[in-house]
Amino acid sequence: FTPPTLASRDPARIQAFVDRQADAILKKLDGMGGTMIFRVRKDDPNRNVIVETMVGDAERTIMAQKYVPEIAKGDKRVLVIDGRPFPYCLARIPRVGETRGNLAAGGTGVAQALSTRDRELGEAVGAELVKAGIVFAGLDVIGDCLTEVNVTSPTCIVEIAQQTGENAAKPLMDAFERS
């Protein structure tokens, strides 16, 4: 379900990943709101310093992921409640000249019905989340690829409700009451 992805603190492994992919995203595992997300190309003159800054002396694990060009159409937040995808997501569309679609980084949120692929990802990952005892999560989907699973701060309920009139808070509270 995911694009090629590496989680590592080893600068050599990260550099080799960027070489293989030619165009990659590097990001902190504990970041939010678009902080410390870099798009790095194989020939980027700042590549070494970006990797050094992110991992330090191999003390910080980061995620490297193949760049998915469909980000231009949005980084969709698919909400999963009690193992089931909510019927609407929020596509967070990057502003012009930006790679990050995060609302905190200036992206624009556009609510939309789930695509067939969004639903497929939500159902498959949702089944695993239920097994792990996770009632609520936000899946980040770019194009047809799952790029991230957020379990600590899955946001976008408010924006989806404001734009569609469908409030995920109701089924979420019902799920909490059942668990």
Stockholm file with secondary structure:
# STOCKHOLM 1.0

chainA/1-179         FTPPTLASRDPARIQAFVDRQADAILKKLDGMGGTMIFRVRKDDPNRNVIVETMVGDAERTIMAQKYVPEIAKGDKRVLVIDGRPFPYCLARIPRVGETRGNLAAGGTGVAQALSTRDRELGEAVGAELVKAGIVFAGLDVIGDCLTEVNVTSPTCIVEIAQQTGENAAKPLMDAFERS
#=GR chainA/1-179 SS CCCSEEEESCHHHHHHHHHHHSEEEEEETTCCTTTTEEEEETTCTTHHHHHHHHHTTTTSCEEEEECCGGGGGCEEEEEEETTEEEEEEEEEECCTTCSCCCGGGTCEEEEEECCHHHHHHHHHHHHHHHHTTCCEEEEEEETTEEEEEECSCCCCHHHHHHHHSCCTHHHHHHHHHHC
#=GC SS_cons         CCCSEEEESCHHHHHHHHHHHSEEEEEETTCCTTTTEEEEETTCTTHHHHHHHHHTTTTSCEEEEECCGGGGGCEEEEEEETTEEEEEEEEEECCTTCSCCCGGGTCEEEEEECCHHHHHHHHHHHHHHHHTTCCEEEEEEETTEEEEEECSCCCCHHHHHHHHSCCTHHHHHHHHHHC
//
